[in-house]
Amino acid sequence: MNGDGIADLVLSTGARLTYSGDTALLPHDLGGSVQVVPGGLTQGVSPPAALVNQNTPGIGLGMEADDRFGTALATADFNGDGLADVAIGNPGESVSGLANAGTVSILYGQRTAPYLRTITGALGTITQDTANVPGAMEAGDLFGASLAAGDFNGDGYADLGIGSPGEAVETKARAGAVWVFYGGNAGLTTGGVIAFNQDHADLAGAAEAGDLMGFALAAGDVTGDKRDDLAVVSAGEVITGTTGATGSVHLLHGSATGVAAAGSSYVSVGAAATGGKWRSAVIGKFHGGANADLVIQADQRRGGPAASGALVAVRGSRTGLTTAGLQVIDQDTATVPGGTEPNDFFGGSLAVGDLDGDSFDDLAAGSIKENTRAGSVFLFRGSTTGLLTHAPSAFGENAAPINGNEQPGEAFGYGLRVLDVTGDGKPELVVAAPWEDGSLQTGALFLLTTGLSGDSLAVTGSRRVTRADIGTPSGFGPGAPIAGSAHVLNDNLDSPR
């Protein structure tokens, strides 16, 4: 964001993880807040970190309890100036008296603190009532519950997908929809903005009440045409012939004119032995080559313990998603450490990146409620034959060389990111523990270096970063999500307030 050549972190504070509205922690965090942490963390946080909230200039929404500002985050260069920009989802925002209508705020990178600003002519705060945005704002839309940034038209400017899983389609409540906004030298604008729901003639299925289309989004080049594609999760999609399982993903393909429904590909729980809902997704080149793959988080394997967590690995191809070779992975899968238990939420957080320098993307998966909610992280190596060729590894906060004081409820792994935040040319694995030492006020980040132990990924070094190290005026420590990763914290949308 600040143009120093070292990647920066953007993450929610722990404020978004509580409904308390504790006045002792005001005025900085009411309704949620976001930290911008400049890179170079091995030398300490310098320059200082910045805090973004709803009173930040250019946002101007006003801070209200339980708004959920920072539920979704995306970073990308929307205006092509070489500095990363930030999109912040706030699905709990009430607008014009409409509860949980939702908003998305766009801030642009700058070289000096607070590293983010608005720019004239570009979108600042987006709602469904923004001029030229299709649709109409309604209570419970949850606009901004999910975000994904990618270059969908290949013009060199990042574009933005916005999910609204609570959107009604005609009389079909919570059918859900997704919007795509395009970047340019003026930043994100409403020029060419388009909305999709499952009643679109070129999309598989049909809009139905409770589909929750747009519950999660992911962007990446699945078709190998050097344009990003947009994966859209419909967490509540019911498939004929399945019982106790819902979920589907539409892959909207990128093109020279932007995201297109024509020729889109589709996968659903009908092709995967999972139970419960599909909740989040990431895209990565786990097999190498030109075509990225999709990994989806599900509540559990079919017949597995409730909320134990499972991953659905779907191959990408020139024509999009294919069910050939689809895999369902959980802690009962051969070579995966541990065993399935109720409420572990294995895969509850996901991050993608090349941790071992072999040009294959690897996958980090948090089991966010493992070991009485202490949490743990699993590492899967990519290879020409996928994520299970090499034995996955797993670790908690008390593992060497982290050597932390693991306690129940700390949620180690609740947020994940693979990113070179130290500027040494190698990505680190950033792990958030929002309830570190038993309190959202003392949450911590762990910056982990990795290498190989035999054929498996292993942690080789660790540094702990606390709220005091970050140094913003927030009353909370680091939380989740971390921009650029996936998580199931949209879980609260099953019963929107």
Helices and strands as residue ranges (DSSP letters): E 9-13, G 14-17, G 23-25, E 34-37, G 41-43, E 50-52, E 72-76, E 85-90, E 103-109, E 116-117, E 125-126, E 146-150, E 159-164, E 177-182, E 189-196, E 213-220, E 229-238, E 245-253, E 260-268, G 269-271, E 274-284, E 293-301, E 310-317, E 320-329, E 346-353, E 362-367, H 370-373, E 376-380, E 393-395, E 415-419, E 428-433, G 436-438, G 440-442, E 444-453, E 456-466, H 467-470, E 478-482, E 486-487, G 489-494
